[in-house]
Amino acid sequence: MLEQLKGLILNYVEIDESDVTESARFSEDLGFNSYDFMCMLGEAEDEFDIEIDEAEAGKCKTVGELISYMEEQK
C-alpha cells in the first residue's frame, strides 16, 4: 500500500520519492496543506476502493498512520 500511496502523494507535492516514508509527517515533512491532503484522500478512496472519513483521516499525522487507518477500512 505504501508504494501506491506514494504515487498519490507525489501528485500533490514536489519532493523526492525517497522522502515519502511511513514516518514522514504530511505537513511538516512533505509540505501538504489541508486542501491538498483532502484532495489526495479523495483519490485514495478511488484508488483503494474504500470509504475514508475525512475527520478520522485528518487525525493521521504520518504516512504510516494513514496506511493503518486505510487498512482498517478495507
C-alpha atoms as a printed R data frame, in Angstrom:
   type eleno elety resid chain resno       x      y      z
1  ATOM     1    CA   MET     A     1   0.000  0.000  0.000
2  ATOM     2    CA   LEU     A     2   2.915  2.349  0.676
3  ATOM     3    CA   GLU     A     3   4.052  2.305 -2.953
4  ATOM     4    CA   GLN     A     4   0.554  3.073 -4.274
5  ATOM     5    CA   LEU     A     5   0.045  5.822 -1.712
6  ATOM     6    CA   LYS     A     6   3.474  7.229 -2.524
7  ATOM     7    CA   GLY     A     7   2.338  7.689 -6.125
8  ATOM     8    CA   LEU     A     8  -0.689  9.675 -4.981
9  ATOM     9    CA   ILE     A     9   1.391 11.791 -2.615
10 ATOM    10    CA   LEU     A    10   3.855 12.667 -5.372
11 ATOM    11    CA   ASN     A    11   0.960 14.037 -7.457
12 ATOM    12    CA   TYR     A    12   0.433 16.746 -4.834
13 ATOM    13    CA   VAL     A    13   3.843 17.744 -3.536
14 ATOM    14    CA   GLU     A    14   7.171 18.201 -5.271
15 ATOM    15    CA   ILE     A    15   9.528 16.133 -3.167
16 ATOM    16    CA   ASP     A    16  11.932 13.293 -3.739
17 ATOM    17    CA   GLU     A    17  10.264  9.888 -3.737
18 ATOM    18    CA   SER     A    18  12.716  8.702 -1.071
19 ATOM    19    CA   ASP     A    19  11.296 11.339  1.316
20 ATOM    20    CA   VAL     A    20   7.955  9.513  1.401
21 ATOM    21    CA   THR     A    21   8.362  7.053  4.263
22 ATOM    22    CA   GLU     A    22   5.924  5.695  6.828
23 ATOM    23    CA   SER     A    23   7.330  8.088  9.419
24 ATOM    24    CA   ALA     A    24   7.052 11.172  7.167
25 ATOM    25    CA   ARG     A    25   4.596 13.752  8.503
26 ATOM    26    CA   PHE     A    26   2.213 15.178  5.918
27 ATOM    27    CA   SER     A    27   2.501 18.884  6.673
28 ATOM    28    CA   GLU     A    28   5.894 19.182  8.361
29 ATOM    29    CA   ASP     A    29   7.928 16.775  6.212
30 ATOM    30    CA   LEU     A    30   6.020 16.512  2.941
31 ATOM    31    CA   GLY     A    31   4.630 20.045  2.673
32 ATOM    32    CA   PHE     A    32   0.933 19.211  2.407
33 ATOM    33    CA   ASN     A    33  -1.656 21.862  3.097
34 ATOM    34    CA   SER     A    34  -5.110 20.813  4.273
35 ATOM    35    CA   TYR     A    35  -6.717 21.269  0.844
36 ATOM    36    CA   ASP     A    36  -4.165 19.075 -0.937
37 ATOM    37    CA   PHE     A    37  -4.436 16.464  1.822
38 ATOM    38    CA   MET     A    38  -8.226 16.243  1.434
39 ATOM    39    CA   CYS     A    39  -7.946 16.046 -2.355
40 ATOM    40    CA   MET     A    40  -5.402 13.243 -2.010
41 ATOM    41    CA   LEU     A    41  -7.782 11.384  0.320
42 ATOM    42    CA   GLY     A    42 -10.468 11.570 -2.351
43 ATOM    43    CA   GLU     A    43  -8.119  9.992 -4.870
44 ATOM    44    CA   ALA     A    44  -7.115  7.359 -2.306
45 ATOM    45    CA   GLU     A    45 -10.782  6.382 -1.885
46 ATOM    46    CA   ASP     A    46 -10.997  5.662 -5.611
47 ATOM    47    CA   GLU     A    47  -7.572  4.013 -5.839
48 ATOM    48    CA   PHE     A    48  -8.103  1.643 -2.914
49 ATOM    49    CA   ASP     A    49 -11.907  1.303 -3.206
50 ATOM    50    CA   ILE     A    50 -12.518  2.315  0.406
51 ATOM    51    CA   GLU     A    51 -14.598  4.901  2.245
52 ATOM    52    CA   ILE     A    52 -12.476  7.453  4.122
53 ATOM    53    CA   ASP     A    53 -13.908  9.542  6.941
54 ATOM    54    CA   GLU     A    54 -12.130 12.864  6.433
55 ATOM    55    CA   ALA     A    55 -12.320 13.777 10.133
56 ATOM    56    CA   GLU     A    56 -10.727 10.473 11.151
57 ATOM    57    CA   ALA     A    57  -8.126 10.533  8.374
58 ATOM    58    CA   GLY     A    58  -7.322 14.128  9.299
59 ATOM    59    CA   LYS     A    59  -6.039 12.854 12.646
60 ATOM    60    CA   CYS     A    60  -3.349 10.880 10.807
61 ATOM    61    CA   LYS     A    61  -0.144 12.874 11.042
62 ATOM    62    CA   THR     A    62   2.199 10.420  9.281
63 ATOM    63    CA   VAL     A    63   2.047  8.315  6.146
64 ATOM    64    CA   GLY     A    64   2.178  5.165  8.293
65 ATOM    65    CA   GLU     A    65  -0.795  6.288 10.395
66 ATOM    66    CA   LEU     A    66  -2.813  6.897  7.232
67 ATOM    67    CA   ILE     A    67  -1.874  3.477  5.861
68 ATOM    68    CA   SER     A    68  -3.004  1.835  9.117
69 ATOM    69    CA   TYR     A    69  -6.271  3.753  9.003
70 ATOM    70    CA   MET     A    70  -6.884  2.823  5.349
71 ATOM    71    CA   GLU     A    71  -6.133 -0.854  6.004
72 ATOM    72    CA   GLU     A    72  -8.800 -0.815  8.740
73 ATOM    73    CA   GLN     A    73 -11.328  0.480  6.177
74 ATOM    74    CA   LYS     A    74 -10.889 -2.458  3.802
